[in-house]
Amino acid sequence: MDTAPESICCREVNLEHLLIGEKCITMHRSFRMLCGERDVLEVAMLSLRDVRAETLERPISSRLFRLTAYRQFTLWARGHLGRRNRIPIPSCAVNYIRDLFPSTEYQGFEYALDL
């Protein structure tokens, strides 16, 4: 990962409640289902779009799948953080998601700016 906040291991960031019996969060059955299954991610997209009264354009881009997988991970691992509250995702999870939904360039983690 490009920055220090992005270069974290899942074992370094208080995810013990999810790591029981697993060496890495990416091996957890729920992680793979919630963050790696296209159908699950699509339902999450539809749910968010419904709340925002938006339509889901097709075909769905890898970028949207990737961003939804990041959101799913945060919701599953940390719960709802609230608008503009962001925390870095462990690099192992980011790399797993990027491998599934690749791009030629990535934005990387950024803290929300105060407006």
PDB file as gemmi writes it, atoms N, CA and C in Angstrom:
CRYST1    1.000    1.000    1.000  90.00  90.00  90.00 P 1                      
ATOM      1  N   MET A   1       0.840  -1.171   0.000  1.00  0.00           N  
ATOM      2  CA  MET A   1       0.000   0.000   0.000  1.00  0.00           C  
ATOM      3  C   MET A   1       0.888   1.238   0.000  1.00  0.00           C  
ATOM      4  N   ASP A   2       0.328   2.325  -0.495  1.00  0.00           N  
ATOM      5  CA  ASP A   2       1.107   3.538  -0.716  1.00  0.00           C  
ATOM      6  C   ASP A   2       1.380   4.378   0.528  1.00  0.00           C  
ATOM      7  N   THR A   3       0.500   4.336   1.520  1.00  0.00           N  
ATOM      8  CA  THR A   3       0.665   5.200   2.685  1.00  0.00           C  
ATOM      9  C   THR A   3       0.657   4.370   3.968  1.00  0.00           C  
ATOM     10  N   ALA A   4       1.144   4.958   5.058  1.00  0.00           N  
ATOM     11  CA  ALA A   4       1.189   4.253   6.340  1.00  0.00           C  
ATOM     12  C   ALA A   4      -0.191   3.794   6.813  1.00  0.00           C  
ATOM     13  N   PRO A   5      -1.241   4.657   6.734  1.00  0.00           N  
ATOM     14  CA  PRO A   5      -2.561   4.175   7.186  1.00  0.00           C  
ATOM     15  C   PRO A   5      -3.066   2.970   6.393  1.00  0.00           C  
ATOM     16  N   GLU A   6      -2.643   2.859   5.136  1.00  0.00           N  
ATOM     17  CA  GLU A   6      -3.088   1.740   4.299  1.00  0.00           C  
ATOM     18  C   GLU A   6      -2.271   0.474   4.550  1.00  0.00           C  
ATOM     19  N   SER A   7      -1.102   0.607   5.127  1.00  0.00           N  
ATOM     20  CA  SER A   7      -0.184  -0.515   5.300  1.00  0.00           C  
ATOM     21  C   SER A   7      -0.373  -1.188   6.647  1.00  0.00           C  
ATOM     22  N   ILE A   8      -1.579  -1.642   6.899  1.00  0.00           N  
ATOM     23  CA  ILE A   8      -1.880  -2.298   8.167  1.00  0.00           C  
ATOM     24  C   ILE A   8      -2.332  -3.726   7.926  1.00  0.00           C  
ATOM     25  N   CYS A   9      -2.021  -4.570   8.880  1.00  0.00           N  
ATOM     26  CA  CYS A   9      -2.426  -5.972   8.834  1.00  0.00           C  
ATOM     27  C   CYS A   9      -3.710  -6.128   9.639  1.00  0.00           C  
ATOM     28  N   CYS A  10      -4.541  -7.051   9.252  1.00  0.00           N  
ATOM     29  CA  CYS A  10      -5.790  -7.280   9.981  1.00  0.00           C  
ATOM     30  C   CYS A  10      -5.540  -7.698  11.418  1.00  0.00           C  
ATOM     31  N   ARG A  11      -4.363  -8.226  11.712  1.00  0.00           N  
ATOM     32  CA  ARG A  11      -4.034  -8.633  13.080  1.00  0.00           C  
ATOM     33  C   ARG A  11      -3.599  -7.455  13.947  1.00  0.00           C  
ATOM     34  N   GLU A  12      -3.412  -6.286  13.341  1.00  0.00           N  
ATOM     35  CA  GLU A  12      -2.940  -5.105  14.067  1.00  0.00           C  
ATOM     36  C   GLU A  12      -4.069  -4.129  14.425  1.00  0.00           C  
ATOM     37  N   VAL A  13      -5.294  -4.409  14.025  1.00  0.00           N  
ATOM     38  CA  VAL A  13      -6.338  -3.386  14.129  1.00  0.00           C  
ATOM     39  C   VAL A  13      -7.628  -3.836  14.816  1.00  0.00           C  
ATOM     40  N   ASN A  14      -7.516  -4.494  15.941  1.00  0.00           N  
ATOM     41  CA  ASN A  14      -8.680  -4.786  16.770  1.00  0.00           C  
ATOM     42  C   ASN A  14      -9.812  -5.502  16.023  1.00  0.00           C  
ATOM     43  N   LEU A  15      -9.455  -6.564  15.323  1.00  0.00           N  
ATOM     44  CA  LEU A  15     -10.473  -7.380  14.653  1.00  0.00           C  
ATOM     45  C   LEU A  15     -10.494  -8.803  15.221  1.00  0.00           C  
ATOM     46  N   GLU A  16     -10.008  -8.941  16.450  1.00  0.00           N  
ATOM     47  CA  GLU A  16      -9.926 -10.260  17.074  1.00  0.00           C  
ATOM     48  C   GLU A  16     -11.275 -10.979  17.092  1.00  0.00           C  
ATOM     49  N   HIS A  17     -12.352 -10.224  17.232  1.00  0.00           N  
ATOM     50  CA  HIS A  17     -13.685 -10.826  17.275  1.00  0.00           C  
ATOM     51  C   HIS A  17     -14.036 -11.524  15.957  1.00  0.00           C  
ATOM     52  N   LEU A  18     -13.344 -11.177  14.882  1.00  0.00           N  
ATOM     53  CA  LEU A  18     -13.589 -11.810  13.584  1.00  0.00           C  
ATOM     54  C   LEU A  18     -12.512 -12.830  13.217  1.00  0.00           C  
ATOM     55  N   LEU A  19     -11.355 -12.733  13.845  1.00  0.00           N  
ATOM     56  CA  LEU A  19     -10.221 -13.567  13.465  1.00  0.00           C  
ATOM     57  C   LEU A  19     -10.156 -14.902  14.199  1.00  0.00           C  
ATOM     58  N   ILE A  20     -11.139 -15.215  14.986  1.00  0.00           N  
ATOM     59  CA  ILE A  20     -11.128 -16.467  15.746  1.00  0.00           C  
ATOM     60  C   ILE A  20     -11.009 -17.646  14.778  1.00  0.00           C  
ATOM     61  N   GLY A  21      -9.929 -18.386  14.917  1.00  0.00           N  
ATOM     62  CA  GLY A  21      -9.702 -19.557  14.080  1.00  0.00           C  
ATOM     63  C   GLY A  21      -9.150 -19.251  12.693  1.00  0.00           C  
ATOM     64  N   GLU A  22      -8.874 -18.004  12.389  1.00  0.00           N  
ATOM     65  CA  GLU A  22      -8.351 -17.627  11.075  1.00  0.00           C  
ATOM     66  C   GLU A  22      -7.040 -16.875  11.233  1.00  0.00           C  
ATOM     67  N   LYS A  23      -6.113 -17.087  10.302  1.00  0.00           N  
ATOM     68  CA  LYS A  23      -4.847 -16.357  10.329  1.00  0.00           C  
ATOM     69  C   LYS A  23      -4.983 -14.986   9.684  1.00  0.00           C  
ATOM     70  N   CYS A  24      -5.944 -14.854   8.778  1.00  0.00           N  
ATOM     71  CA  CYS A  24      -6.144 -13.604   8.052  1.00  0.00           C  
ATOM     72  C   CYS A  24      -7.640 -13.398   7.820  1.00  0.00           C  
ATOM     73  N   ILE A  25      -8.055 -12.165   7.880  1.00  0.00           N  
ATOM     74  CA  ILE A  25      -9.477 -11.838   7.703  1.00  0.00           C  
ATOM     75  C   ILE A  25      -9.993 -12.297   6.341  1.00  0.00           C  
ATOM     76  N   THR A  26      -9.112 -12.342   5.342  1.00  0.00           N  
ATOM     77  CA  THR A  26      -9.542 -12.735   3.994  1.00  0.00           C  
ATOM     78  C   THR A  26      -9.886 -14.218   3.891  1.00  0.00           C  
ATOM     79  N   MET A  27      -9.524 -14.979   4.909  1.00  0.00           N  
ATOM     80  CA  MET A  27      -9.859 -16.407   4.926  1.00  0.00           C  
ATOM     81  C   MET A  27     -11.208 -16.667   5.590  1.00  0.00           C  
ATOM     82  N   HIS A  28     -11.760 -15.656   6.212  1.00  0.00           N  
ATOM     83  CA  HIS A  28     -13.040 -15.797   6.913  1.00  0.00           C  
ATOM     84  C   HIS A  28     -14.163 -15.995   5.895  1.00  0.00           C  
ATOM     85  N   ARG A  29     -14.990 -16.973   6.138  1.00  0.00           N  
ATOM     86  CA  ARG A  29     -16.101 -17.294   5.222  1.00  0.00           C  
ATOM     87  C   ARG A  29     -17.004 -16.083   4.981  1.00  0.00           C  
ATOM     88  N   SER A  30     -17.331 -15.360   6.045  1.00  0.00           N  
ATOM     89  CA  SER A  30     -18.210 -14.191   5.900  1.00  0.00           C  
ATOM     90  C   SER A  30     -17.563 -13.085   5.081  1.00  0.00           C  
ATOM     91  N   PHE A  31     -16.261 -12.872   5.255  1.00  0.00           N  
ATOM     92  CA  PHE A  31     -15.564 -11.865   4.448  1.00  0.00           C  
ATOM     93  C   PHE A  31     -15.704 -12.202   2.965  1.00  0.00           C  
ATOM     94  N   ARG A  32     -15.418 -13.440   2.625  1.00  0.00           N  
ATOM     95  CA  ARG A  32     -15.469 -13.843   1.214  1.00  0.00           C  
ATOM     96  C   ARG A  32     -16.876 -13.718   0.632  1.00  0.00           C  
ATOM     97  N   MET A  33     -17.878 -14.010   1.441  1.00  0.00           N  
ATOM     98  CA  MET A  33     -19.256 -13.893   0.972  1.00  0.00           C  
ATOM     99  C   MET A  33     -19.664 -12.421   0.845  1.00  0.00           C  
ATOM    100  N   LEU A  34     -19.440 -11.629   1.897  1.00  0.00           N  
ATOM    101  CA  LEU A  34     -19.907 -10.244   1.918  1.00  0.00           C  
ATOM    102  C   LEU A  34     -19.114  -9.309   1.010  1.00  0.00           C  
ATOM    103  N   CYS A  35     -17.832  -9.593   0.835  1.00  0.00           N  
ATOM    104  CA  CYS A  35     -16.960  -8.680   0.084  1.00  0.00           C  
ATOM    105  C   CYS A  35     -16.507  -9.223  -1.262  1.00  0.00           C  
ATOM    106  N   GLY A  36     -16.784 -10.491  -1.535  1.00  0.00           N  
ATOM    107  CA  GLY A  36     -16.290 -11.077  -2.767  1.00  0.00           C  
ATOM    108  C   GLY A  36     -17.332 -11.662  -3.698  1.00  0.00           C  
ATOM    109  N   GLU A  37     -18.545 -11.830  -3.217  1.00  0.00           N  
ATOM    110  CA  GLU A  37     -19.598 -12.402  -4.053  1.00  0.00           C  
ATOM    111  C   GLU A  37     -20.348 -11.300  -4.791  1.00  0.00           C  
ATOM    112  N   ARG A  38     -20.324 -11.364  -6.103  1.00  0.00           N  
ATOM    113  CA  ARG A  38     -20.965 -10.321  -6.923  1.00  0.00           C  
ATOM    114  C   ARG A  38     -22.448 -10.143  -6.601  1.00  0.00           C  
ATOM    115  N   ASP A  39     -23.151 -11.247  -6.396  1.00  0.00           N  
ATOM    116  CA  ASP A  39     -24.586 -11.147  -6.104  1.00  0.00           C  
ATOM    117  C   ASP A  39     -24.841 -10.414  -4.786  1.00  0.00           C  
ATOM    118  N   VAL A  40     -24.044 -10.717  -3.783  1.00  0.00           N  
ATOM    119  CA  VAL A  40     -24.194 -10.051  -2.486  1.00  0.00           C  
ATOM    120  C   VAL A  40     -23.874  -8.564  -2.621  1.00  0.00           C  
ATOM    121  N   LEU A  41     -22.813  -8.251  -3.345  1.00  0.00           N  
ATOM    122  CA  LEU A  41     -22.436  -6.849  -3.546  1.00  0.00           C  
ATOM    123  C   LEU A  41     -23.508  -6.098  -4.345  1.00  0.00           C  
ATOM    124  N   GLU A  42     -24.082  -6.766  -5.314  1.00  0.00           N  
ATOM    125  CA  GLU A  42     -25.128  -6.124  -6.107  1.00  0.00           C  
ATOM    126  C   GLU A  42     -26.363  -5.802  -5.260  1.00  0.00           C  
ATOM    127  N   VAL A  43     -26.733  -6.704  -4.365  1.00  0.00           N  
ATOM    128  CA  VAL A  43     -27.859  -6.433  -3.465  1.00  0.00           C  
ATOM    129  C   VAL A  43     -27.520  -5.241  -2.556  1.00  0.00           C  
ATOM    130  N   ALA A  44     -26.284  -5.184  -2.072  1.00  0.00           N  
ATOM    131  CA  ALA A  44     -25.863  -4.051  -1.241  1.00  0.00           C  
ATOM    132  C   ALA A  44     -25.942  -2.747  -2.035  1.00  0.00           C  
ATOM    133  N   MET A  45     -25.534  -2.788  -3.301  1.00  0.00           N  
ATOM    134  CA  MET A  45     -25.631  -1.598  -4.158  1.00  0.00           C  
ATOM    135  C   MET A  45     -27.079  -1.177  -4.338  1.00  0.00           C  
ATOM    136  N   LEU A  46     -27.939  -2.147  -4.636  1.00  0.00           N  
ATOM    137  CA  LEU A  46     -29.358  -1.846  -4.834  1.00  0.00           C  
ATOM    138  C   LEU A  46     -29.978  -1.268  -3.573  1.00  0.00           C  
ATOM    139  N   SER A  47     -29.596  -1.803  -2.442  1.00  0.00           N  
ATOM    140  CA  SER A  47     -30.110  -1.309  -1.170  1.00  0.00           C  
ATOM    141  C   SER A  47     -29.706   0.145  -0.944  1.00  0.00           C  
ATOM    142  N   LEU A  48     -28.457   0.459  -1.176  1.00  0.00           N  
ATOM    143  CA  LEU A  48     -27.989   1.830  -0.995  1.00  0.00           C  
ATOM    144  C   LEU A  48     -28.622   2.769  -2.012  1.00  0.00           C  
ATOM    145  N   ARG A  49     -28.746   2.316  -3.235  1.00  0.00           N  
ATOM    146  CA  ARG A  49     -29.364   3.149  -4.271  1.00  0.00           C  
ATOM    147  C   ARG A  49     -30.834   3.409  -3.943  1.00  0.00           C  
ATOM    148  N   ASP A  50     -31.505   2.392  -3.399  1.00  0.00           N  
ATOM    149  CA  ASP A  50     -32.913   2.544  -3.037  1.00  0.00           C  
ATOM    150  C   ASP A  50     -33.081   3.623  -1.964  1.00  0.00           C  
ATOM    151  N   VAL A  51     -32.204   3.599  -0.976  1.00  0.00           N  
ATOM    152  CA  VAL A  51     -32.249   4.605   0.087  1.00  0.00           C  
ATOM    153  C   VAL A  51     -32.023   6.005  -0.493  1.00  0.00           C  
ATOM    154  N   ARG A  52     -31.143   6.084  -1.474  1.00  0.00           N  
ATOM    155  CA  ARG A  52     -30.826   7.385  -2.078  1.00  0.00           C  
ATOM    156  C   ARG A  52     -31.738   7.726  -3.257  1.00  0.00           C  
ATOM    157  N   ALA A  53     -32.688   6.862  -3.554  1.00  0.00           N  
ATOM    158  CA  ALA A  53     -33.615   7.052  -4.677  1.00  0.00           C  
ATOM    159  C   ALA A  53     -32.866   7.196  -6.003  1.00  0.00           C  
ATOM    160  N   GLU A  54     -31.833   6.374  -6.173  1.00  0.00           N  
ATOM    161  CA  GLU A  54     -31.050   6.366  -7.402  1.00  0.00           C  
ATOM    162  C   GLU A  54     -31.243   5.024  -8.101  1.00  0.00           C  
ATOM    163  N   THR A  55     -30.963   4.994  -9.392  1.00  0.00           N  
ATOM    164  CA  THR A  55     -31.008   3.726 -10.117  1.00  0.00           C  
ATOM    165  C   THR A  55     -29.593   3.195 -10.277  1.00  0.00           C  
ATOM    166  N   LEU A  56     -29.481   1.898 -10.424  1.00  0.00           N  
ATOM    167  CA  LEU A  56     -28.188   1.238 -10.601  1.00  0.00           C  
ATOM    168  C   LEU A  56     -27.952   1.031 -12.084  1.00  0.00           C  
ATOM    169  N   GLU A  57     -26.952   1.700 -12.606  1.00  0.00           N  
ATOM    170  CA  GLU A  57     -26.656   1.591 -14.034  1.00  0.00           C  
ATOM    171  C   GLU A  57     -25.884   0.313 -14.322  1.00  0.00           C  
ATOM    172  N   ARG A  58     -26.221  -0.296 -15.429  1.00  0.00           N  
ATOM    173  CA  ARG A  58     -25.563  -1.535 -15.846  1.00  0.00           C  
ATOM    174  C   ARG A  58     -24.876  -1.329 -17.184  1.00  0.00           C  
ATOM    175  N   PRO A  59     -23.804  -1.985 -17.467  1.00  0.00           N  
ATOM    176  CA  PRO A  59     -23.150  -2.959 -16.603  1.00  0.00           C  
ATOM    177  C   PRO A  59     -22.481  -2.277 -15.414  1.00  0.00           C  
ATOM    178  N   ILE A  60     -22.364  -3.014 -14.333  1.00  0.00           N  
ATOM    179  CA  ILE A  60     -21.768  -2.475 -13.110  1.00  0.00           C  
ATOM    180  C   ILE A  60     -20.246  -2.515 -13.257  1.00  0.00           C  
ATOM    181  N   SER A  61     -19.610  -1.414 -12.998  1.00  0.00           N  
ATOM    182  CA  SER A  61     -18.158  -1.313 -13.162  1.00  0.00           C  
ATOM    183  C   SER A  61     -17.417  -2.020 -12.027  1.00  0.00           C  
ATOM    184  N   SER A  62     -16.184  -2.410 -12.322  1.00  0.00           N  
ATOM    185  CA  SER A  62     -15.317  -2.990 -11.288  1.00  0.00           C  
ATOM    186  C   SER A  62     -15.120  -2.000 -10.151  1.00  0.00           C  
ATOM    187  N   ARG A  63     -15.037  -0.726 -10.487  1.00  0.00           N  
ATOM    188  CA  ARG A  63     -14.838   0.312  -9.473  1.00  0.00           C  
ATOM    189  C   ARG A  63     -16.000   0.320  -8.467  1.00  0.00           C  
ATOM    190  N   LEU A  64     -17.233   0.227  -8.972  1.00  0.00           N  
ATOM    191  CA  LEU A  64     -18.388   0.234  -8.078  1.00  0.00           C  
ATOM    192  C   LEU A  64     -18.435  -1.036  -7.234  1.00  0.00           C  
ATOM    193  N   PHE A  65     -18.093  -2.185  -7.834  1.00  0.00           N  
ATOM    194  CA  PHE A  65     -18.012  -3.420  -7.055  1.00  0.00           C  
ATOM    195  C   PHE A  65     -16.964  -3.274  -5.955  1.00  0.00           C  
ATOM    196  N   ARG A  66     -15.809  -2.708  -6.301  1.00  0.00           N  
ATOM    197  CA  ARG A  66     -14.723  -2.532  -5.347  1.00  0.00           C  
ATOM    198  C   ARG A  66     -15.139  -1.611  -4.192  1.00  0.00           C  
ATOM    199  N   LEU A  67     -15.710  -0.454  -4.509  1.00  0.00           N  
ATOM    200  CA  LEU A  67     -16.128   0.487  -3.476  1.00  0.00           C  
ATOM    201  C   LEU A  67     -17.211  -0.107  -2.574  1.00  0.00           C  
ATOM    202  N   THR A  68     -18.099  -0.876  -3.166  1.00  0.00           N  
ATOM    203  CA  THR A  68     -19.150  -1.526  -2.378  1.00  0.00           C  
ATOM    204  C   THR A  68     -18.547  -2.595  -1.473  1.00  0.00           C  
ATOM    205  N   ALA A  69     -17.559  -3.324  -1.964  1.00  0.00           N  
ATOM    206  CA  ALA A  69     -16.889  -4.336  -1.141  1.00  0.00           C  
ATOM    207  C   ALA A  69     -16.181  -3.680   0.044  1.00  0.00           C  
ATOM    208  N   TYR A  70     -15.546  -2.528  -0.179  1.00  0.00           N  
ATOM    209  CA  TYR A  70     -14.913  -1.803   0.929  1.00  0.00           C  
ATOM    210  C   TYR A  70     -15.962  -1.391   1.959  1.00  0.00           C  
ATOM    211  N   ARG A  71     -17.087  -0.897   1.488  1.00  0.00           N  
ATOM    212  CA  ARG A  71     -18.165  -0.473   2.394  1.00  0.00           C  
ATOM    213  C   ARG A  71     -18.711  -1.684   3.167  1.00  0.00           C  
ATOM    214  N   GLN A  72     -18.890  -2.796   2.470  1.00  0.00           N  
ATOM    215  CA  GLN A  72     -19.376  -4.013   3.119  1.00  0.00           C  
ATOM    216  C   GLN A  72     -18.408  -4.464   4.212  1.00  0.00           C  
ATOM    217  N   PHE A  73     -17.101  -4.414   3.914  1.00  0.00           N  
ATOM    218  CA  PHE A  73     -16.114  -4.823   4.904  1.00  0.00           C  
ATOM    219  C   PHE A  73     -16.226  -3.956   6.158  1.00  0.00           C  
ATOM    220  N   THR A  74     -16.271  -2.650   5.970  1.00  0.00           N  
ATOM    221  CA  THR A  74     -16.335  -1.738   7.103  1.00  0.00           C  
ATOM    222  C   THR A  74     -17.597  -1.965   7.923  1.00  0.00           C  
ATOM    223  N   LEU A  75     -18.711  -2.131   7.261  1.00  0.00           N  
ATOM    224  CA  LEU A  75     -19.969  -2.376   7.964  1.00  0.00           C  
ATOM    225  C   LEU A  75     -19.918  -3.677   8.757  1.00  0.00           C  
ATOM    226  N   TRP A  76     -19.385  -4.725   8.148  1.00  0.00           N  
ATOM    227  CA  TRP A  76     -19.274  -6.029   8.799  1.00  0.00           C  
ATOM    228  C   TRP A  76     -18.277  -5.998   9.952  1.00  0.00           C  
ATOM    229  N   ALA A  77     -17.112  -5.411   9.730  1.00  0.00           N  
ATOM    230  CA  ALA A  77     -16.031  -5.459  10.717  1.00  0.00           C  
ATOM    231  C   ALA A  77     -16.165  -4.416  11.817  1.00  0.00           C  
ATOM    232  N   ARG A  78     -16.696  -3.254  11.474  1.00  0.00           N  
ATOM    233  CA  ARG A  78     -16.719  -2.131  12.424  1.00  0.00           C  
ATOM    234  C   ARG A  78     -18.108  -1.611  12.758  1.00  0.00           C  
ATOM    235  N   GLY A  79     -19.095  -1.987  11.955  1.00  0.00           N  
ATOM    236  CA  GLY A  79     -20.428  -1.424  12.134  1.00  0.00           C  
ATOM    237  C   GLY A  79     -20.540  -0.104  11.387  1.00  0.00           C  
ATOM    238  N   HIS A  80     -21.697   0.498  11.486  1.00  0.00           N  
ATOM    239  CA  HIS A  80     -21.932   1.762  10.778  1.00  0.00           C  
ATOM    240  C   HIS A  80     -21.114   2.869  11.439  1.00  0.00           C  
ATOM    241  N   LEU A  81     -20.288   3.543  10.661  1.00  0.00           N  
ATOM    242  CA  LEU A  81     -19.415   4.591  11.199  1.00  0.00           C  
ATOM    243  C   LEU A  81     -20.056   5.970  11.139  1.00  0.00           C  
ATOM    244  N   GLY A  82     -21.023   6.134  10.268  1.00  0.00           N  
ATOM    245  CA  GLY A  82     -21.641   7.445  10.091  1.00  0.00           C  
ATOM    246  C   GLY A  82     -21.042   8.174   8.895  1.00  0.00           C  
ATOM    247  N   ARG A  83     -21.750   9.148   8.442  1.00  0.00           N  
ATOM    248  CA  ARG A  83     -21.354   9.893   7.249  1.00  0.00           C  
ATOM    249  C   ARG A  83     -19.999  10.560   7.445  1.00  0.00           C  
ATOM    250  N   ARG A  84     -19.145  10.391   6.453  1.00  0.00           N  
ATOM    251  CA  ARG A  84     -17.821  11.008   6.389  1.00  0.00           C  
ATOM    252  C   ARG A  84     -16.851  10.530   7.468  1.00  0.00           C  
ATOM    253  N   ASN A  85     -17.199   9.491   8.197  1.00  0.00           N  
ATOM    254  CA  ASN A  85     -16.273   8.874   9.151  1.00  0.00           C  
ATOM    255  C   ASN A  85     -15.608   7.712   8.452  1.00  0.00           C  
ATOM    256  N   ARG A  86     -14.310   7.798   8.290  1.00  0.00           N  
ATOM    257  CA  ARG A  86     -13.582   6.776   7.541  1.00  0.00           C  
ATOM    258  C   ARG A  86     -12.433   6.231   8.381  1.00  0.00           C  
ATOM    259  N   ILE A  87     -12.172   4.949   8.203  1.00  0.00           N  
ATOM    260  CA  ILE A  87     -10.998   4.332   8.796  1.00  0.00           C  
ATOM    261  C   ILE A  87     -10.371   3.439   7.731  1.00  0.00           C  
ATOM    262  N   PRO A  88      -9.047   3.277   7.778  1.00  0.00           N  
ATOM    263  CA  PRO A  88      -8.390   2.422   6.779  1.00  0.00           C  
ATOM    264  C   PRO A  88      -8.828   0.968   6.908  1.00  0.00           C  
ATOM    265  N   ILE A  89      -8.844   0.294   5.788  1.00  0.00           N  
ATOM    266  CA  ILE A  89      -9.149  -1.130   5.726  1.00  0.00           C  
ATOM    267  C   ILE A  89      -7.815  -1.866   5.675  1.00  0.00           C  
ATOM    268  N   PRO A  90      -7.681  -2.988   6.374  1.00  0.00           N  
ATOM    269  CA  PRO A  90      -6.414  -3.729   6.332  1.00  0.00           C  
ATOM    270  C   PRO A  90      -5.977  -4.031   4.890  1.00  0.00           C  
ATOM    271  N   SER A  91      -4.670  -3.949   4.674  1.00  0.00           N  
ATOM    272  CA  SER A  91      -4.144  -4.109   3.319  1.00  0.00           C  
ATOM    273  C   SER A  91      -4.461  -5.476   2.720  1.00  0.00           C  
ATOM    274  N   CYS A  92      -4.539  -6.512   3.552  1.00  0.00           N  
ATOM    275  CA  CYS A  92      -4.874  -7.834   3.021  1.00  0.00           C  
ATOM    276  C   CYS A  92      -6.281  -7.835   2.422  1.00  0.00           C  
ATOM    277  N   ALA A  93      -7.215  -7.147   3.068  1.00  0.00           N  
ATOM    278  CA  ALA A  93      -8.579  -7.062   2.553  1.00  0.00           C  
ATOM    279  C   ALA A  93      -8.624  -6.217   1.279  1.00  0.00           C  
ATOM    280  N   VAL A  94      -7.912  -5.108   1.278  1.00  0.00           N  
ATOM    281  CA  VAL A  94      -7.858  -4.249   0.087  1.00  0.00           C  
ATOM    282  C   VAL A  94      -7.278  -5.019  -1.092  1.00  0.00           C  
ATOM    283  N   ASN A  95      -6.169  -5.728  -0.874  1.00  0.00           N  
ATOM    284  CA  ASN A  95      -5.546  -6.484  -1.963  1.00  0.00           C  
ATOM    285  C   ASN A  95      -6.455  -7.592  -2.480  1.00  0.00           C  
ATOM    286  N   TYR A  96      -7.151  -8.277  -1.589  1.00  0.00           N  
ATOM    287  CA  TYR A  96      -8.096  -9.323  -1.996  1.00  0.00           C  
ATOM    288  C   TYR A  96      -9.191  -8.731  -2.885  1.00  0.00           C  
ATOM    289  N   ILE A  97      -9.756  -7.612  -2.449  1.00  0.00           N  
ATOM    290  CA  ILE A  97     -10.836  -6.963  -3.195  1.00  0.00           C  
ATOM    291  C   ILE A  97     -10.320  -6.428  -4.530  1.00  0.00           C  
ATOM    292  N   ARG A  98      -9.132  -5.834  -4.526  1.00  0.00           N  
ATOM    293  CA  ARG A  98      -8.548  -5.321  -5.777  1.00  0.00           C  
ATOM    294  C   ARG A  98      -8.259  -6.449  -6.773  1.00  0.00           C  
ATOM    295  N   ASP A  99      -7.859  -7.611  -6.268  1.00  0.00           N  
ATOM    296  CA  ASP A  99      -7.634  -8.755  -7.164  1.00  0.00           C  
ATOM    297  C   ASP A  99      -8.931  -9.202  -7.820  1.00  0.00           C  
ATOM    298  N   LEU A 100     -10.025  -9.150  -7.080  1.00  0.00           N  
ATOM    299  CA  LEU A 100     -11.326  -9.553  -7.630  1.00  0.00           C  
ATOM    300  C   LEU A 100     -11.899  -8.531  -8.605  1.00  0.00           C  
ATOM    301  N   PHE A 101     -11.675  -7.249  -8.307  1.00  0.00           N  
ATOM    302  CA  PHE A 101     -12.261  -6.157  -9.098  1.00  0.00           C  
ATOM    303  C   PHE A 101     -11.148  -5.184  -9.493  1.00  0.00           C  
ATOM    304  N   PRO A 102     -10.323  -5.585 -10.459  1.00  0.00           N  
ATOM    305  CA  PRO A 102      -9.124  -4.810 -10.789  1.00  0.00           C  
ATOM    306  C   PRO A 102      -9.398  -3.511 -11.549  1.00  0.00           C  
ATOM    307  N   SER A 103      -8.391  -2.665 -11.518  1.00  0.00           N  
ATOM    308  CA  SER A 103      -8.411  -1.396 -12.232  1.00  0.00           C  
ATOM    309  C   SER A 103      -6.984  -1.072 -12.638  1.00  0.00           C  
ATOM    310  N   THR A 104      -6.830  -0.131 -13.544  1.00  0.00           N  
ATOM    311  CA  THR A 104      -5.481   0.287 -13.934  1.00  0.00           C  
ATOM    312  C   THR A 104      -4.923   1.309 -12.956  1.00  0.00           C  
ATOM    313  N   GLU A 105      -5.797   1.978 -12.207  1.00  0.00           N  
ATOM    314  CA  GLU A 105      -5.331   2.904 -11.178  1.00  0.00           C  
ATOM    315  C   GLU A 105      -6.296   2.908 -10.000  1.00  0.00           C  
ATOM    316  N   TYR A 106      -5.733   3.179  -8.826  1.00  0.00           N  
ATOM    317  CA  TYR A 106      -6.503   3.181  -7.589  1.00  0.00           C  
ATOM    318  C   TYR A 106      -6.292   4.498  -6.868  1.00  0.00           C  
ATOM    319  N   GLN A 107      -7.300   4.951  -6.154  1.00  0.00           N  
ATOM    320  CA  GLN A 107      -7.219   6.212  -5.440  1.00  0.00           C  
ATOM    321  C   GLN A 107      -6.491   6.074  -4.110  1.00  0.00           C  
ATOM    322  N   GLY A 108      -6.696   4.990  -3.393  1.00  0.00           N  
ATOM    323  CA  GLY A 108      -6.100   4.835  -2.084  1.00  0.00           C  
ATOM    324  C   GLY A 108      -6.952   5.471  -1.005  1.00  0.00           C  
ATOM    325  N   PHE A 109      -6.574   5.256   0.229  1.00  0.00           N  
ATOM    326  CA  PHE A 109      -7.340   5.741   1.369  1.00  0.00           C  
ATOM    327  C   PHE A 109      -7.095   7.237   1.590  1.00  0.00           C  
ATOM    328  N   GLU A 110      -8.170   7.936   1.877  1.00  0.00           N  
ATOM    329  CA  GLU A 110      -8.077   9.349   2.252  1.00  0.00           C  
ATOM    330  C   GLU A 110      -9.059   9.589   3.393  1.00  0.00           C  
ATOM    331  N   TYR A 111      -8.606  10.326   4.400  1.00  0.00           N  
ATOM    332  CA  TYR A 111      -9.524  10.732   5.454  1.00  0.00           C  
ATOM    333  C   TYR A 111     -10.478  11.764   4.876  1.00  0.00           C  
ATOM    334  N   ALA A 112     -11.703  11.805   5.377  1.00  0.00           N  
ATOM    335  CA  ALA A 112     -12.700  12.775   4.919  1.00  0.00           C  
ATOM    336  C   ALA A 112     -12.248  14.178   5.320  1.00  0.00           C  
ATOM    337  N   LEU A 113     -12.438  15.110   4.425  1.00  0.00           N  
ATOM    338  CA  LEU A 113     -12.108  16.503   4.716  1.00  0.00           C  
ATOM    339  C   LEU A 113     -13.249  17.143   5.479  1.00  0.00           C  
ATOM    340  N   ASP A 114     -12.918  17.986   6.422  1.00  0.00           N  
ATOM    341  CA  ASP A 114     -13.957  18.734   7.143  1.00  0.00           C  
ATOM    342  C   ASP A 114     -14.493  19.818   6.246  1.00  0.00           C  
ATOM    343  N   LEU A 115     -15.801  19.879   6.117  1.00  0.00           N  
ATOM    344  CA  LEU A 115     -16.420  20.916   5.283  1.00  0.00           C  
ATOM    345  C   LEU A 115     -17.195  21.881   6.134  1.00  0.00           C  
TER     346      LEU A 115                                                      
END                                                                             
